[in-house]
Amino acid sequence: MSQRDAAPDPPDELAAAPTATDEETIDVEEADDEQDLSQELSSLVGEIPWTDQPTEPLVIAFAGGKGGAGRSLLAANVGLLLSRLGREVVVADLDPGGSNLHTYLGLEPILPTPGSLLRQPGPPRIERLSGTHLSLCRPPRPMGTGADDPLRAEALQAALDTASDVVILDLGAQADPLTLDTYLAADAGIVVVLPEPVAVERSYAFLRAALYRRLMHGDDEPAVVARALLAADQVGQLDTPADLVDALEGVHPNAAAAIRARVMAFNPKILINKCRARADRDMGAGMVSAVGRRLGINAEDLGGVEYDDAAWEATRRRRPLLLEYPGSTLGNDVERMARRLLALVGARELRG
């Protein structure tokens, strides 16, 4: 399925929204420190199989975990990293629980006027970060409830429709249908995990929800048969995907084969953020092993990103980390993570 089909159609009243709104006008902050990152990024340039053949953009989604996991900071700086290599990048803020991606790019928030909250919102906002090939796409007003799903869907579609090489999505931690469908449709879906029990549990729950959404959503025969069989399981015997496949083998072998293939094709990436010890970095491999044993998921370990006060300092100054501290430990970890991610995704022909 094409990534451009990932977003549901917005309601008619949103589709007909005016092209101008009366939110306060916010000027994009000029990136006055236009330092060239080419030296710092030279090693990464050699690792990416860039070509000049036009194609669909590479879509990378950051999701899962818990609040404060660092998804937004990582999404912003991976986008900035790739844009400084000359790629056209769009980062989209689709987090229903806290739209703050702008903070990590040094841009200002959208401040709706009281009157504008009583009217239909306008179209998504797309702003260029000065001195880069990166643009931020976000809904026309802050989000906070499930009623904002049409705004998120419209912003997603606007990001996918923008001429770009890479689209990076900050989806948040929630496991709602729009988030799960968008995560599953991405070329690379990253779950950002903090090295602490609550975060690990929530990340596991997100991956489980995404997997079952992949297995059972839709009207095709395997999904319909799988839903019917699970609905009839009154005592919880079909606790894992393997249990479901085994049960289907006896009543519908074709559906069993299709469900098994969907499980095997689910290939999420796990990233441990804010690591303070070697054991924290090793948690990624442990989670990959755990979800493989329990859910049959073929996950991949992106490694760990070290905790660094540079992230706090850059955020406090409202400056992108890679512009404020390009040689920081965190900046180097972001580069290594991006290199590994693109190697795992495989050689992609990106628009030149």
Phi, psi and omega in degrees: 000135180295142178298334182287350177265006189289327186272135175292154180294134178289158176302157183303321183292331176284323180298331182265013183297149180295160183272356179230146177233168179252030169294156179300137179284128180244122177281136177292129181294131180289134176279088188289337176264089185270047183295145180274123181269007187300324180293314181296331187259008186299324181293326181288324180305318183288345183269343187260125182280065180294141171225173181253020179274127180294142180196181174293151178291153172284126183251122181241128182242131173254127185204180171076191181075224181216172178299141181082010181287342179098017180301313186295316179298317180292316180299316181298316186278331171295319176298316179295320179303311182290327179292326180287351173268007177095004178275144174280120186234137172240127172252134184242131179267104183238022182279111182288344183262356182174092182278094183226020180300328180302326183300320184280353175254001180076020178260165184269155177288160171273124182247097181292144174285156180305320181292326183292337179290345180266357182241169177298135178291158177277195181284168177301152177266132174237118184236139179269133173279119187305136176081008182226177173257029185244138176234147176255128176247130181209158177300161186284356177206160179301150182250158179195352181222168177296340178293348180274001181305319177299325178292319178296316180298321180291322178293321176301312181295323178296320179295317180291331182276347180286134179297113184202164174269324184224136172242123180246126186248126172260102190265343183089187187261345187287153181250048177280163184303318181296316179297313182296315180297320180292318178299316182291332181278346182290155174292325178221120178251120183251128171259121182264123188239135169273148181281067179210152188303314182299317181295320179296316180299315181292326177293318177298317180297322179295314180297321178296316179296319180295319180297311182292330172297319178295323184284322194244352182279135178119175183251009179287161188300314180302319180294318180297314180295318181296318178298318181296319181292319179292323179296331180276355182276090185279340186249006176075033179284334182263069188277337183231163175302326178296321177298318180297315180297317180298319180291324179291331182304324184279339184244334183205082184302323180296318177295321178300316180296319180294317179295318178300317180296323179292322177297313183294331183276350178282117192228065181287158176251138181245127181235127176266122184251156177060047179285137177244350181213163179301324180297328178295315180297327182285350182296331180301313179297323178294319178292321177302315179295319183293314181289335175291316180291316188277319186248350183076014183281135176268070182280166180229142183269119176271000179090199183237153175244124186287146172296137183212127178298344178299328178297314179296317181296316181294320179294318179299325179274358181056049179230144175301136182305314185288345173269324182279319182225069185295335181256016183288164176301316179296318178300319178293322178294322177298319178297315180296319179296317180297320179297315180293320180301312182291329176293322180289321179296327179101170181296118178243136176276111182259152182297128181271000000 
